[in-house]
Structures are given as structure tokens and as C-alpha cells.
Amino acid sequence: MTDLRDLSEQTGDERVDTALRGLAVLGDVPVAAHVGVFEEVLAGLEDALASADDAQGGSR
């Protein structure tokens, strides 16, 4: 199993990397809290995607 606290591989986009680092807490929180963690990570990834679209002048 991958140790999510060691996400040394990076995507090259700091916003995405920051969002993905949120997964590191999964091993430290109860399973019941995992949905909240996933929602926070997803929100960060969606923000990064929206920012990329805005920077390129595109729309979602």
C-alpha cells in the first residue's frame, strides 16, 4: 500500500500538488472522516482546474 504521507512525485502544478498533499492525513483520521478529506482534495483540484481554464481563456 502506498504511504500517502510520502507523495514525493509531483505534478508540476503547485495547486494540484497542494491539494493532493491533503490525502496524507487519511491514515491519521477515522474512516468516517475520509469523505470529508476527499471532498477537500476534490475542491482543491477543481479550483486548480478552474484556474487553469481561466489562465487559458477557456471555460468549463
Buried (B, 14 or more C-beta within 10 A) or exposed (E): EEEBEEBEEEEEBEBBBBBBBBBBBBEEEEEEEEEEBEEBBEEBBEBBBBEEEEEEEEEE
